[in-house]
Amino acid sequence: MIEKDGVKEYFADLHIHSRFSRACSKDLNLENLEKWAKIKGINLLGTGDFTHPIWIQELKTNLKDKGKGIFYTKSGFPLILTGEISLMYTQGHGRSVHLVLFAPSFEVVDKINAYLDTKGRRDYDGRPIFKISCEQFTKDMKSISQDIEIIPAHVWTPYFGVFGSESGFDSLKEAFGQQFENIHAIETGMSSDPEMNWHISELNSKTIVSFSDSHSFWPWRMGREATIFSSIDSYHEILKQIRENKILGTIETDPAYGKYHYDGHRNCNFSCSPEETKNFKGLCPVCKNNLTIGVDNRVKKLTNQNIEDNPNRKHFYKMLPLHELISAYLDSSLTTKKTWEVFNKLIDKFENELNILISISREELEEVVDKKLVDIILENRQGKINVKPGYDGNYGVMILDGKEVKSSEADTDKAKEIIKNNQKKLF
């Protein structure tokens, strides 16, 4: 929690995954989630994956319900019950949409899971797939409980975003039909930010939230995007802030950093702007096949208002994770000993990463690390770090001093050993 101008800001990352989701760290358990959320500066987490039979049983066994829809670990860290669903169905043509779900209690989660069991399997993945339309699924969830919140996930990504170029829609109304009013918020995803979404008039009545969709607990993944609340005392207070657009704002990465910001072909090592795509007539100049159309292009296509016409604009921070800044400054991978040493030194002095990225003064930072790194941290705070846009599954690349600096996570097993030997026991 950070206090600014007398207002307390609570940072929440409510779209994450467990070790039971595909392509996720096998070490994603409650202990690691809590530890790294504290190091990051996250005040509230989603559990993720409440549809998975083993994970939900672990949650029931290890979390304590104090009666307000917030669930606590044994040491008192708060979480709410969340999950993600993949809906794949035909509506005119093939559709693939991911939705984030919030639930107020284990009893409601049990009803959701009983419903899903009538539609297919949920034991093979933490983000299971069902052949149900967005409209029907939302209607069915609301019949279970009005307190279930449904948020379209990473709405602009080509695959699985509700506005995605490959399998989405051109409007929320088209996707959710008569259930449109029961959708109160959308998630930006890494390849867009609120300002881009302010260009879409039907989103004027929706809250714009951001979460990490993290597949690991590392601080360069967890909390890289988050939503800022004024209170996290109860599930219904969180719901009210979302449904009435009373959130304080969001934390975003630069949208160019996302994997699908520009158009391109990963296998051809080619990317381009929407304007260049028009000149290429949508075809890759390398292989002559259709380009994967990215988020920037889709936003421009669906834009129907100036951002000033959106009456509900909220403040947002545009920042890259601290590990990215340190590794770029040192010209080392994210997981090397020397990167961790600088990170540890900062955390040891200033408590958590978001505090460092948002609040700590230049004078205080220069007592701990080199002036050049402080300059980078402060430029990042102001959203002034340049990024070469990501495309077709490739992350964007930071540009420092005119040079591209591509971060690397290095070998996973080696990274674990380095962290084990060098990470201080902070909590």
Backbone torsions as a table, in degrees:
resi	resn	phi	psi	omega
1	MET	NA	135.8	176.7
2	ILE	-123.5	138.3	178.1
3	GLU	-105.4	124.2	179.3
4	LYS	-127.4	124.2	179.4
5	ASP	53.2	37.9	178.1
6	GLY	81.2	0.7	-179.8
7	VAL	-107.1	127.7	178.3
8	LYS	-81.9	130.8	179.0
9	GLU	-111.5	122.1	178.3
10	TYR	-108.8	129.3	-175.3
11	PHE	-99.8	126.0	-175.9
12	ALA	-125.2	131.6	173.3
13	ASP	-116.3	101.8	-169.6
14	LEU	-109.2	9.2	173.9
15	HIS	-128.1	93.6	177.1
16	ILE	-134.5	-178.7	179.1
17	HIS	-131.7	166.0	176.0
18	SER	-104.7	-179.5	178.6
19	ARG	-69.6	-5.5	-178.5
20	PHE	-92.4	-1.5	174.2
21	SER	-91.6	148.6	179.9
22	ARG	-63.5	146.5	177.3
23	ALA	61.3	29.0	178.9
24	CYS	-116.3	156.4	179.3
25	SER	-59.0	135.3	177.9
26	LYS	-74.8	-6.6	177.9
27	ASP	-98.9	11.2	179.7
28	LEU	-76.8	92.8	176.2
29	ASN	-127.9	174.9	-176.5
30	LEU	-61.3	-38.8	-178.9
31	GLU	-61.1	-47.5	-179.9
32	ASN	-70.0	-38.3	178.1
33	LEU	-60.4	-44.8	179.6
34	GLU	-65.0	-48.0	-177.5
35	LYS	-56.7	-48.9	-173.2
36	TRP	-80.8	-24.0	172.3
37	ALA	-63.4	-40.6	178.1
38	LYS	-65.7	-42.2	179.1
39	ILE	-65.5	-37.1	178.4
40	LYS	-70.0	-36.0	-174.7
41	GLY	104.4	17.4	176.9
42	ILE	-81.2	132.7	-177.7
43	ASN	-97.7	-18.1	-179.1
44	LEU	-149.6	132.1	177.8
45	LEU	-115.4	153.4	162.5
46	GLY	-85.0	152.2	177.9
47	THR	-73.6	-31.1	-171.1
48	GLY	68.3	151.6	163.5
49	ASP	57.7	34.2	-178.1
50	PHE	-68.8	-4.9	175.8
51	THR	-82.2	-15.4	-176.7
52	HIS	-80.0	127.7	-173.0
53	PRO	-58.6	-40.0	-178.4
54	ILE	-75.0	-44.0	-178.5
55	TRP	-63.0	-43.7	-179.1
56	ILE	-64.7	-32.7	176.8
57	GLN	-68.7	-38.8	175.7
58	GLU	-62.6	-39.6	179.0
59	LEU	-64.5	-43.9	179.6
60	LYS	-63.2	-35.3	-177.5
61	THR	-75.3	-35.1	-168.6
62	ASN	-108.4	-10.4	-179.3
63	LEU	-106.9	142.8	-179.7
64	LYS	-106.1	129.6	178.8
65	ASP	-95.8	119.0	179.6
66	LYS	-99.6	12.6	170.1
67	GLY	97.6	1.6	-178.7
68	LYS	-118.9	15.8	179.1
69	GLY	80.1	4.8	172.4
70	ILE	-106.7	133.7	-175.6
71	PHE	-114.9	140.1	-169.7
72	TYR	-120.0	140.4	172.5
73	THR	-70.3	174.7	-178.9
74	LYS	-61.5	-28.3	179.0
75	SER	-95.9	3.7	171.0
76	GLY	98.0	13.6	178.5
77	PHE	-82.2	135.4	-174.3
78	PRO	-89.6	142.9	174.2
79	LEU	-140.2	157.0	166.6
80	ILE	-116.7	159.0	-176.0
81	LEU	-79.5	119.0	-177.7
82	THR	-137.5	161.0	175.6
83	GLY	-159.2	175.3	177.2
84	GLU	-134.6	138.6	-179.1
85	ILE	-119.9	141.6	173.4
86	SER	-107.9	117.9	178.5
87	LEU	-103.8	120.6	179.5
88	MET	-126.1	116.0	-172.8
89	TYR	-157.9	177.7	179.4
90	THR	-110.6	126.4	172.1
91	GLN	-143.0	89.1	-171.2
92	GLY	84.3	-52.3	171.6
93	HIS	-150.1	-177.9	-176.9
94	GLY	-63.3	132.0	179.1
95	ARG	-120.8	143.3	176.0
96	SER	-139.6	112.1	-173.9
97	VAL	-133.5	132.0	174.4
98	HIS	-98.8	138.2	178.0
99	LEU	-126.7	137.3	172.5
100	VAL	-92.3	137.3	-179.9
101	LEU	-119.0	137.7	170.1
102	PHE	-114.8	143.6	177.4
103	ALA	-134.9	147.4	-174.4
104	PRO	-85.6	-13.1	-174.1
105	SER	-161.4	162.2	174.7
106	PHE	-64.6	-32.4	179.0
107	GLU	-61.8	-43.0	178.0
108	VAL	-68.2	-40.3	176.1
109	VAL	-58.8	-41.8	178.6
110	ASP	-60.3	-37.8	178.9
111	LYS	-70.0	-39.5	176.2
112	ILE	-60.9	-46.0	-177.5
113	ASN	-68.0	-35.4	176.2
114	ALA	-64.5	-39.9	175.9
115	TYR	-62.0	-47.5	-178.7
116	LEU	-63.0	-32.1	179.3
117	ASP	-64.4	-21.5	175.5
118	THR	-81.6	-9.2	-176.2
119	LYS	-109.1	-17.3	-177.6
120	GLY	160.6	-163.0	-178.5
121	ARG	-92.1	149.4	175.4
122	ARG	-132.9	11.8	-174.9
123	ASP	-96.9	-4.2	-173.4
124	TYR	-98.0	-10.3	-176.1
125	ASP	-162.1	146.2	177.3
126	GLY	-70.2	-16.2	176.3
127	ARG	-124.7	78.6	-172.2
128	PRO	-72.5	159.9	-176.5
129	ILE	-108.1	135.0	177.9
130	PHE	-137.0	148.6	179.2
131	LYS	-92.8	75.2	-179.2
132	ILE	-137.0	140.7	178.0
133	SER	-74.6	158.2	176.9
134	CYS	-57.9	-43.1	-177.9
135	GLU	-64.7	-47.5	-178.4
136	GLN	-66.1	-41.8	-179.1
137	PHE	-62.3	-44.4	179.8
138	THR	-63.3	-43.4	177.6
139	LYS	-59.2	-44.1	-178.3
140	ASP	-67.8	-38.1	178.0
141	MET	-64.9	-41.3	-179.2
142	LYS	-68.4	-26.0	175.9
143	SER	-73.3	-24.0	175.4
144	ILE	-77.1	-49.4	179.1
145	SER	-162.6	133.3	175.4
146	GLN	-68.3	-13.3	-179.2
147	ASP	-89.4	0.3	171.3
148	ILE	-76.4	129.1	177.5
149	GLU	-106.2	134.2	-177.7
150	ILE	-120.5	119.4	-177.0
151	ILE	-124.9	117.9	174.3
152	PRO	-56.8	126.9	-174.1
153	ALA	-87.4	146.7	175.7
154	HIS	27.7	68.4	-161.9
155	VAL	-63.2	-20.8	-173.5
156	TRP	-102.5	-9.6	-174.7
157	THR	-62.9	142.0	-173.7
158	PRO	-54.4	-40.7	-179.9
159	TYR	-107.9	124.1	174.4
160	PHE	78.5	6.4	170.7
161	GLY	-95.6	142.2	-176.0
162	VAL	-63.0	-27.0	174.4
163	PHE	-101.0	9.7	-172.2
164	GLY	-60.9	146.8	-176.6
165	SER	-68.8	-26.3	-174.5
166	GLU	-90.3	-34.3	-172.9
167	SER	-149.6	20.0	-176.3
168	GLY	-105.0	-157.2	-176.1
169	PHE	-122.0	171.7	175.7
170	ASP	-96.2	-3.6	177.6
171	SER	-159.9	156.4	173.6
172	LEU	-65.5	-35.7	-179.6
173	LYS	-61.4	-40.6	177.9
174	GLU	-63.7	-37.6	-177.2
175	ALA	-77.5	-41.9	-171.2
176	PHE	-107.0	-7.8	173.7
177	GLY	52.4	-126.1	-177.0
178	GLN	-69.5	-9.9	177.8
179	GLN	-94.1	8.5	-177.6
180	PHE	-53.0	-41.9	-177.3
181	GLU	-70.4	-17.2	177.7
182	ASN	-86.9	1.3	173.0
183	ILE	-102.8	111.9	-173.0
184	HIS	-101.4	-14.1	-174.1
185	ALA	-152.7	159.3	172.0
186	ILE	-130.6	151.6	178.0
187	GLU	-98.7	130.2	-174.0
188	THR	-64.5	-40.4	-168.8
189	GLY	77.1	160.9	-174.1
190	MET	-67.8	-26.3	-174.1
191	SER	-88.0	1.6	172.2
192	SER	-135.6	163.3	174.1
193	ASP	-130.2	172.5	-178.1
194	PRO	-54.7	-41.0	-177.4
195	GLU	-57.7	-38.7	177.4
196	MET	-64.8	-39.7	-178.4
197	ASN	-72.8	-22.6	178.1
198	TRP	-64.5	-13.2	179.4
199	HIS	-79.8	-5.3	-174.9
200	ILE	-107.7	114.9	-169.7
201	SER	-65.5	-34.4	-177.8
202	GLU	-70.9	-11.8	176.1
203	LEU	-87.6	-1.8	178.2
204	ASN	-59.2	-29.9	-177.6
205	SER	-96.8	5.4	-177.7
206	LYS	-112.5	147.6	174.4
207	THR	-81.1	138.1	179.7
208	ILE	-102.4	112.0	-178.7
209	VAL	-112.8	163.7	178.3
210	SER	-139.8	136.8	174.5
211	PHE	-142.2	167.3	-169.2
212	SER	-81.8	-25.3	-168.7
213	ASP	52.4	42.7	-171.2
214	SER	-70.5	135.8	176.6
215	HIS	-104.6	4.3	173.6
216	SER	-151.1	172.5	-178.4
217	PHE	-95.3	-2.7	-177.3
218	TRP	-60.5	144.6	-174.8
219	PRO	-68.6	-10.2	172.6
220	TRP	-88.0	1.5	174.4
221	ARG	-118.0	-61.5	179.9
222	MET	-62.4	134.3	174.5
223	GLY	72.1	5.9	178.1
224	ARG	-63.9	-25.7	166.9
225	GLU	-130.4	141.2	-175.5
226	ALA	-157.4	166.5	177.8
227	THR	-114.0	142.0	-175.1
228	ILE	-104.5	120.1	179.9
229	PHE	-110.5	155.7	176.2
230	SER	-88.3	-16.4	178.7
231	SER	-154.7	141.7	175.9
232	ILE	-131.3	34.6	-174.3
233	ASP	-74.5	-27.6	-177.9
234	SER	-151.2	158.9	177.4
235	TYR	-59.3	-43.2	-176.9
236	HIS	-68.6	-30.1	175.3
237	GLU	-67.7	-40.3	176.3
238	ILE	-64.0	-44.7	179.1
239	LEU	-61.0	-41.6	-179.4
240	LYS	-62.3	-43.0	-179.7
241	GLN	-64.3	-36.0	177.8
242	ILE	-72.3	-47.9	-174.0
243	ARG	-71.2	-26.2	-179.7
244	GLU	-105.9	11.9	-179.8
245	ASN	52.7	48.3	179.3
246	LYS	-109.7	16.4	172.2
247	ILE	-64.4	158.4	179.7
248	LEU	-83.2	-26.5	-178.6
249	GLY	157.9	-161.7	-177.4
250	THR	-143.2	163.0	168.6
251	ILE	-107.9	130.1	-177.7
252	GLU	-128.9	146.5	161.4
253	THR	-79.0	159.9	171.2
254	ASP	-55.6	127.6	-177.3
255	PRO	-57.7	-26.1	176.9
256	ALA	-65.5	-21.2	179.2
257	TYR	-72.7	-22.7	-178.2
258	GLY	-65.8	160.0	-173.8
259	LYS	-73.9	-10.6	-173.8
260	TYR	-134.9	29.8	-175.8
261	HIS	-70.9	-49.9	-178.8
262	TYR	-97.3	169.5	173.0
263	ASP	-81.7	157.3	177.0
264	GLY	164.0	-173.5	176.4
265	HIS	-134.6	114.4	-179.3
266	ARG	-60.9	-47.8	-176.4
267	ASN	-65.6	-23.6	178.8
268	CYS	-95.1	-1.0	-178.2
269	ASN	54.0	43.1	-176.1
270	PHE	-130.9	135.1	174.0
271	SER	-141.4	159.9	-179.6
272	CYS	-159.9	163.6	178.5
273	SER	-77.6	165.4	176.0
274	PRO	-57.6	-36.8	179.8
275	GLU	-64.6	-40.7	178.5
276	GLU	-68.7	-35.1	177.6
277	THR	-58.7	-39.5	177.1
278	LYS	-60.7	-43.4	-179.6
279	ASN	-63.9	-33.7	178.6
280	PHE	-85.0	1.6	-178.9
281	LYS	56.3	34.9	175.9
282	GLY	77.7	5.5	-176.5
283	LEU	-107.9	141.4	175.8
284	CYS	-68.6	126.0	-179.2
285	PRO	-69.0	-13.7	-179.6
286	VAL	-86.2	-54.1	-174.9
287	CYS	-107.0	-8.5	177.8
288	LYS	70.6	10.3	174.6
289	ASN	-92.6	169.7	-179.2
290	ASN	-62.7	135.8	175.1
291	LEU	-71.8	151.3	169.3
292	THR	-77.4	116.0	-175.4
293	ILE	-81.3	124.7	-173.7
294	GLY	-90.7	-173.5	-172.6
295	VAL	-68.8	-44.7	-178.4
296	ASP	-57.0	-42.4	179.4
297	ASN	-63.9	-45.6	-179.0
298	ARG	-64.1	-41.0	179.1
299	VAL	-62.0	-44.3	179.5
300	LYS	-62.3	-38.1	-179.4
301	LYS	-65.9	-38.6	-174.6
302	LEU	-95.5	-3.1	179.2
303	THR	-57.7	130.4	178.1
304	ASN	-139.7	15.1	174.8
305	GLN	-160.0	162.1	171.3
306	ASN	-78.2	152.8	-176.5
307	ILE	-62.8	-27.9	-179.5
308	GLU	-65.8	-18.6	-179.0
309	ASP	-80.1	-10.4	175.6
310	ASN	-85.0	117.1	-173.8
311	PRO	-82.0	-6.5	-170.6
312	ASN	-116.6	33.6	-177.5
313	ARG	-69.5	135.0	179.4
314	LYS	-114.4	155.4	175.4
315	HIS	-65.5	144.0	171.0
316	PHE	-143.4	146.1	172.3
317	TYR	-88.6	138.3	175.0
318	LYS	-117.3	104.9	-171.1
319	MET	-145.6	152.0	170.5
320	LEU	-96.4	153.9	179.8
321	PRO	-60.7	151.7	-177.0
322	LEU	-59.5	-39.9	178.7
323	HIS	-58.4	-38.0	179.2
324	GLU	-62.2	-41.8	-179.0
325	LEU	-66.6	-44.5	-178.4
326	ILE	-65.8	-46.0	-177.7
327	SER	-65.4	-34.9	176.5
328	ALA	-67.3	-43.2	179.1
329	TYR	-61.9	-41.5	-178.1
330	LEU	-86.8	-9.9	-173.9
331	ASP	55.8	49.5	179.3
332	SER	-134.9	168.8	178.9
333	SER	-75.0	167.5	-178.4
334	LEU	-62.6	-26.7	-169.0
335	THR	-111.2	12.3	178.7
336	THR	-75.6	160.8	179.8
337	LYS	-58.7	-42.4	-175.8
338	LYS	-70.0	-32.0	174.8
339	THR	-65.7	-45.6	179.6
340	TRP	-64.0	-35.5	-179.0
341	GLU	-61.8	-43.0	178.5
342	VAL	-68.6	-43.3	178.5
343	PHE	-59.3	-48.2	-179.3
344	ASN	-59.0	-40.5	-178.2
345	LYS	-61.9	-42.6	179.8
346	LEU	-68.7	-43.6	-179.4
347	ILE	-65.6	-41.0	-179.6
348	ASP	-59.7	-34.1	-178.0
349	LYS	-86.1	-39.3	-168.7
350	PHE	-117.4	11.8	167.9
351	GLU	83.3	-53.7	-178.9
352	ASN	-153.5	164.9	-172.7
353	GLU	-65.9	-46.2	-177.2
354	LEU	-62.9	-33.4	175.1
355	ASN	-60.5	-43.1	179.4
356	ILE	-66.3	-45.9	-176.1
357	LEU	-67.8	-31.7	-171.0
358	ILE	-104.8	-38.9	-161.7
359	SER	-116.7	-35.0	-169.0
360	ILE	-68.1	135.3	-175.2
361	SER	-74.0	162.2	177.0
362	ARG	-57.0	-45.4	-176.4
363	GLU	-60.3	-42.9	179.6
364	GLU	-67.7	-41.9	179.8
365	LEU	-63.7	-39.2	-177.4
366	GLU	-70.1	-13.0	173.2
367	GLU	-74.3	-16.0	-172.6
368	VAL	-115.0	-39.8	-175.2
369	VAL	-133.1	169.2	-176.9
370	ASP	-62.2	150.7	-178.9
371	LYS	-58.6	-37.1	-179.2
372	LYS	-62.1	-43.0	177.8
373	LEU	-67.6	-37.2	176.6
374	VAL	-60.8	-42.8	177.0
375	ASP	-57.0	-43.1	-179.5
376	ILE	-65.0	-43.3	179.5
377	ILE	-61.3	-41.9	-178.3
378	LEU	-73.6	-35.6	173.9
379	GLU	-63.1	-39.7	177.1
380	ASN	-62.2	-42.2	178.7
381	ARG	-58.2	-34.4	-179.1
382	GLN	-90.7	5.0	179.3
383	GLY	69.6	29.9	-173.8
384	LYS	-105.5	8.5	175.9
385	ILE	-79.1	123.7	179.2
386	ASN	-77.3	143.5	-178.6
387	VAL	-135.8	129.0	171.5
388	LYS	-75.5	124.9	-169.0
389	PRO	-62.1	141.4	172.6
390	GLY	-77.5	165.0	-176.3
391	TYR	-162.7	146.1	170.3
392	ASP	44.9	42.9	176.8
393	GLY	96.5	-4.3	176.8
394	ASN	-98.7	132.0	174.5
395	TYR	-63.8	154.1	171.1
396	GLY	-67.7	165.1	-175.1
397	VAL	-121.3	126.6	177.8
398	MET	-65.5	144.3	176.9
399	ILE	-118.7	118.4	177.3
400	LEU	-123.1	132.4	-179.8
401	ASP	52.0	37.0	177.2
402	GLY	78.2	1.9	-178.3
403	LYS	-114.2	142.1	176.4
404	GLU	-74.3	132.8	-179.3
405	VAL	-125.2	102.8	-176.6
406	LYS	-95.2	121.7	-180.0
407	SER	-78.6	152.8	178.2
408	SER	-136.8	140.0	177.8
409	GLU	-84.4	-7.9	-179.7
410	ALA	60.4	-169.4	-177.8
411	ASP	-69.0	129.5	-173.8
412	THR	-62.8	-48.0	-178.3
413	ASP	-64.7	-41.4	177.9
414	LYS	-63.4	-39.8	179.5
415	ALA	-61.9	-41.2	179.3
416	LYS	-60.9	-40.8	-178.7
417	GLU	-68.2	-40.8	177.3
418	ILE	-60.9	-46.0	-178.9
419	ILE	-64.0	-42.8	-179.8
420	LYS	-59.1	-39.2	-176.1
421	ASN	-84.0	-21.3	-170.7
422	ASN	-121.5	-17.2	-179.1
423	GLN	-78.0	124.2	177.8
424	LYS	-65.9	152.1	175.3
425	LYS	-80.8	90.6	-172.1
426	LEU	-83.2	-25.9	-177.4
427	PHE	-135.9	NA	NA
